[in-house]
């Protein structure tokens, strides 16, 4: 779980691990090279090959904003296959939307979500260059 400075909480996870105990998400953002299997909850898929960047950066930014907005009142999860690189990168961008400076977002996610999050130099650069369209709905 990643607690954002605003108090919103988003669960990051790897899909190769079993679904954690507890309440199910109401919305999931899935970052994979191909569309995932259907889920019991509403979901959005962004084509994002492993160790790379999203294929459509504009769609990814829109999805990050949607996850951030929905996390105010819903249970949101962000996931890729392993839960580190793509998930960490997306969570760092969502942290920027929440007000964390872009240059500090990777460190924030590594401290508050998972130490190995954001695996590649280009993922870290993507976060540093990420600029939210708006920080409020």
N, C-alpha and C positions, 0 to 999 in steps of 0.2 A: 504494500500500500504506500502511496505517496501522498503525504499531507502537504498541500500547497500553503503559501503564506496567508491566503485569504481564508483558510480553514476548509476549503473544498478537499475532498479525498478521492483519488482515482487509484484503482487497482491495476498494477502492471503484472503481467505473467507471461510465462512461456506455454504455448499450446501443447508442447510435447509432455508436459506434466499434467497430472489429473486436475480436474476442477477442484479448487480449494473448498473446504467445508464452509458452511455458512450461507448467507443470503446470496442468491444469484444476481448477476447484473441485470439491469433493465436496458442497458445499451452497451454495445461493445464496438471498439474500433480495432480492426484487424489488419495488420501490416505484413502482407505475405506476397510471394511471387505469383501465386495463383489463388483464385477465390476459395475461401474455406467452406467446409461443410455447413449446412444450415444449423442455426442455433435456436434455442428456445426463446431467445430475446431478440429485440431489434438490434441490427448490426450494420456497420458500414465497413467496406473493404477498400483499402488503398493498395494498388499494385506496388510492391516494394521488395525487390530481390534481396536476398540475404547479403549482408556486408556492403550494401550499396545505399543509394538514396532513393526517395520515392520517384516513380516514373513520371508522375504528374505533380509537380510541386505546388501548383495552385490548388488542386483538389486536396492535397495533403494539408495545406494551411487551412482550408475550409473545414476539413474533418477535425483538425486540432481545435479550432474554435468551437465546433459543435460539441466535442467531448467536454471542453471546458465549460461551456454554457450549461450543458445537461448535468454536469457534476454538482451544480448548485442544489439540485433537488432530486437527482436520480443516482442510482448505483452504476457507475461507469467503470469499464475495464478497457485497457489498451494492451494488446498482445501481438506477439510475433511467435515464431517457432520456439526460440530459446528464452525470450523475455529479457534480453540484455541490450543488443545493439539497436535494432529498430525500435523496440519498445522504449528503451532509455532515451533515444533521440527524440521520439515523439513526446515523451513525458517532459523532456527538457524544453521543447518548444512550447508545450502547454504551460510550463512554469514561466516562460517569458510572457505569455499572454496574461498570466496571473500577476505579473509585475517583477519577476526576477530579472535583473539585467542580463542580456544575452551572453556577455562574457563570464557570467557566474553560474549560468543555468546548468552546465554539465556537472560542475562541482556540487551544486545543490542536489541534483538527482543522484549523484554517486553517494552523497552523504545521507540523504533521506529515503532513497529507494533501494539502491543496490550498488555496491562498490565498483563492479565491472561494467556498469551501464555506459552506453555510447562507446562502441568498440573500435571504431576506425577514425583516423585523423580527418577524413572527409565528412564523417558524421558530426564530429565536434565542430568543424568549420561551418557546416550547415546550420547548426544551432547558433553559433556566434553571429552569423549573418541573418538569422531569422528575425523578421520584424512583424509583429501582429498588426492586423488590419485595424483592430479596435480592441481596447482592453475592457470594454463594457458592452453588454448586449444591446 
